[in-house]
Structure formats: C-alpha cells, structure tokens
C-alpha cells in the first residue's frame, strides 16, 4: 500500500529572512543550507534542506511536504488522490529543483490557504558537509523516518479536514483532544500519525486564530538541549509558553514565538506508535498534563536584564 512516510519538509513565507537566520541558527540550533536574496533554507540533519523560508509578507505556513519511500509509492498515492476527486498536479522540473527532490506533486489543503506537496527522492548534503549545530550539545534533532516534527494548521471546516487527512491522505488518528472553551462548549483537535509512527505529524482544529498555522514542532535527541534552548529563549524574550507536558504524546516541550508570529514547539521524548494493532484512540480533556503556562513579557524582561 502506498503511504506517506513522514513530514519531510515545510515551507513558510516570512517577511524578514535576516531575523529568521539568526533565530534559526542561534536559538533553534538549525544550520543554514542556502541563502539567496528571497530564500533561506535550513538543515536539521543530512538532508540538504528541511525548512524552506521564502520572502513573503504572509509570515505563515505555505506548504507541507510529504515524503514517500520511492517513486512507485508516490505514483500509486497520486492515483488514489485523483480517484477521490481531488485535483493533484505534477509540480514540474522547476519546483523539483527548488525543493531538491526527484519528483513532486501538489494539491490544495481543504482550508484553501496552504498546499500539500508529495515527493520522493530528497537530496542529501555532501558527505563532506555533515549537519552541524552552533548551539546543540546532543546528537541533534529527531528526524529520519519520523520526519521533521509536526504541524498544526487551523481548519476552516474541522470535519472536512479530518476526512481529508484520514481518508484521502491516509493518516491514522492517534487521539482526540477535546477542550471546554466555555461551559458546555467544546473544541476538538484531531492528531494524526503516519506509517512510521511519530505520535502526530499533523493535527487540526477549528478555532479562531490569526494564522493558518497554530504551531510547528521540532524534537531534539537530548533533553539537555530543551533546557538550554529554554534558557536561550528566556534571555532573548522568545518564550510564549513555559515548559510542560502533553497528556497524549508525553513530550516535554515549551513554545517559542517565532519572528513571523506563529509558535514553534520545541521538545524531547515524544511517543512513537510502534504497534499499530495495539494502539487505542483516546479522548483527552486537557491539552497539557502540566505546565505550558503563558510567559508574561515582564517576566521575560526581568530574565533578560
């Protein structure tokens, strides 16, 4: 069966590439891949690029890039999407060159405000240029078959997005988080994993939000790097929510406000679903088991003094 392996890259439109370069390298621990007038690509492992930043006033998510094991799996998937009545198009040579992949197809998300790209054959960096972080002390980011982390885009129609991610893209529901926003009124978030098992590689919810994306998440191999990044972010004034743990994926994380305004969750220790047959979908009535409290700007000011 042709299935998405993982979230292999993401593309954001950002208004200030200079700010992003400093933030990505000095705060997050990423490495610059390429820097052009209107483009900045970032590395987090042996891939030539994982995060692609295009000059734009959007300051938001543009593309989710989904990796396939080989061209045969990709073509089978494209046929399935086409049979479901979803318009999906070959991205062409120019997009393949920009994304540094062998083949790529493109379709719109049901929300209509960002795109999905499906690809195979990602380019690897030269062996003489291994990934190197300026600030990480551990072995780096958790990527490989698990992909780069996760995305949480905002749905215009929650049920339509759930149906698309589950029935068209073939994601598996990990669990549901149901939050009571006011007495008797609940908002659901659905969390999806791919065949490689990262607890969630995409999640979706329908809620008022100024951005297309609620947050994206990067996971490090060493818990020490979470603590060190937290200290760096406190000092620089980037912390949006403090340290905490989610009840569903068990990751220890905190939230960073990026130069574009959307948040980046940064953490360690998320669940990998290895036995699909034994996994039971649950409903959680809290988004955090503990922590993740908003950090007041006055607190940040005191820390940075």
N, C-alpha and C positions, 0 to 999 in steps of 0.2 A: 504494500500500500504506500502511495506517495504521501509523505507527511512532512510538514515543516520541521526542520531540525531545531532551530533556535532563532532568537532575535540577533542577527549578525551585525547590523549597524543601524544607526538612527541619524536623521538629518534635521537640523534646526536652522531656521532663519534668524540671524542675530544682527543687531544694529551696530555693535562695537566689537570688532574682531580683536583689537588690541587688548581690551579689558578681558575678553574671553581667554586669550592666550595666557596672560598672567594668572588668571583664576584657575584655568585647567592645569597648568604646569605646577604652580607654586602652592595651590590649595588642594586640588583633587589628586595630584600625582600622576596625571596623564603626560604623554610625550607628544610633541609636535611631529606630525607626519609631513605635511606640505603646508606652505604658507604662500598664498598668492594675493593679489590685490583684493579680490572679493571672495576668498575661500581660505578656510583653515581646517585641516584635517588632523585628527588626534588619534594616537595609538594607545592601547592598553595591554597589548600582547604582541605576538609575532605577526598579526595581520597588518597589512600596510595602512589600513585606516578602519576605525571603528565608529568614531563620532565625526560627522561632517557638518561644518558650520558654514553656511552661505550668507553673504552680506545681504541683509533684508531688514526692513522695518517691522516685520512680523513679530520678532522676538518670541518665537513659538515653534512648536513641532511642525515639520513639513512632511517627513517620510519615516515610516517604519520599514526596515529592510529585513526580510525573512530568508534565511538560508536553507538550501536543500543539499542533500548529500551528493547528488550528481545530476547531470542534465536529464537523464531518463525520468528521475523522480520529479524534477521540475516540470517537464513537459506533461507528465501524467496529471500533475496537480492543475496545471493550466487548463487542460481539457475538462477536468472536473468543475472548475470555476466557471468556465464558459458554458458548460451544460446546465449549470444552475441559473443561467440567465444574467450573470454578472459580466459587464464589459471589462475585458482584460486585454492589454495591448503589449506587444513587444516593444521594449524600451529603445532598441536600436543601438548602433555602434557608439554613437556619441555618449549616450548615458552609460553604456558599459565601460567606456574609458574613464568617465568621471567617477563612477562607483568602484572602479578597479575590480571588475568581475568578468566572467566569461559570457554570461547570458543573463538578461534581466527582463522581467515583465512587470507591468504597472496596472493597478486598479485603484479606484477611489474607496475610501472608507465610507460606510453608510452615513456618517455625520457630514460628509461632503467637504470637510475643511482640512483634511490631510490625506496623503496617499500611502498605499502599501506597495512595496517593491519586493518581488520574489526572484531570487537569484541562485546561481551556482557558480563555483569556481572562483572564490575570492583570492586576490593576490596577497602573497606573503612578502614581508620585508626581506631584504637581503640578509643572508646569514651573518654577514659582517656587521650588521646593524641591529643587534638584538634590542628588545624593549628595555628601556632604562628610565626609571622614575627619579626625578630630582629629590623627592621627599619620602617615598615609601621605604620602610625598613624591612618589611616582609618580602615574600616572593612575588607580590603583585596582586592583580585582580583575578577574580574567579570568572573565567571565560570558557574557552574550549567548546565542547559540545553543549554546554549550558548557555552559551551566548553571552551578551554583554551586560545582562541585567534585566530590568523590566521597564515598561511604560504604562502610565495610567492616563489615557486620554479621556476627555469628557464626552459622553454620548448625548446626542440631540434626542435620540429615542432609545432608551435603555434596552427594551426588549428586542428592537431591531438589531442593535449592536451585539447583544448576546447571541442571537440567532446567527448572525454573520460570522462571528468568531468561532462559534461551536460547529455549525452545520456546513458553512462554506470553507472557512479556513482549517477546519478540523482540529481546533484546540479542544482540550479536555478541561472541564470545570474542576478546579481544586476545591473551592468552597465559596460561600457567600458571606459577606459582612453586611449586617442589617442594623442601621443606626437610627435611633429615635431622635429626630431633629426637633420635634416638639411633641407634646403629649398626643399619642395616638397616630403620629405621622412618621413613617419610616422611609429611609432612603437605602436602596440596595446597591451593593457593589459586587460584581462577579469577577472571580480570579481564575485565570486560565493558565494551564501548562502545556508544553509541547511534549513530544515523544521522549526527549532527553531528560525531562523531569524537574527542572528548576521549578520550585513551588508555584510561582507565577511569572510568566514572561510578558503578559499583558493583563490588565484589569480594566474594567469600565464601570462607570456610574453616571447617573443623570442628576446633576446638581448645578446650581448657579456657580459660575466660575469665570474669571476674566480671560482665561487662556484656554486653548484647545487641549492642553495637557495639564494635568494636576501635578504630576512629577515623573521623573525618571530615576532609576535606581542603579547604583554601581556597588558591587560587593568585593571586598578585599579578602585575601587569604589569611591575614594575620590580624587578630583582634587589636593588637597594639596599634596598628595603623588607623583604626577607628578612633582610638583615644587621642592619638597625635593629630589627626585631622580635626577632631573636635576642638582641641586647643588652638590650632591654627585659625579655625573659623571663628571661634570666640574672639580671638585677638583682632581679626580683620573685620569683625562685625557681620559675618555672613550667616550665623546660625538663625534659622527660622523656628525650629522646634528642637528641644533638647533630647538627650539620649532616652531611649525607650525600647520596648519590645512588642511586636505584634503577636496576637494570640494564634494566628493561622500559620504564618511561615516561620515563626520563632526567631527571626533575625534581630540582632541587636543593632539599632540604627539611630541616626539623627538626621534632621532635614536642614539643607543649606539653601539659601536664596541665591540663585544664580544671577549674573549680570543682566540677564534678559527678563528676570522677574519670576519665572517658573522655578519650582523647587527641585532639588536633587536629593534623593535619599541616599545615604552613604552608610554601609553597614557590613556586617560579618555574621556568618553562621546560619544562613537560610536553609530550610529543608529542601532536600532533593527527593522527589517521589520515585522510588526505585521499583516498587511492587505495585503496578497499576491495578491489578485484580484485588489487592487487599486495601486499596485506598478508599476511604469513605468520605463522601462530600458532607460537610457540616455547615451549619449556620452559626456565625458568631455575632453577638450583640454588642461588641465593643471593637473599636479599631485598634486600640492599644491595650495590652495587658497591664502595662505600667509606663509612665513617662510620656515622652513626646509632647511635653508642655511647651506652648509658645514662649519664646525668649523675648522679654521686653527690650526695646532699644536702649533704655537707660542702663540695663544690666550689661549689655554689650559695651556701652561707653565706658563703664567702670572697669571692665575686664581689660579693655584696650589701653587704659591710661598707664 
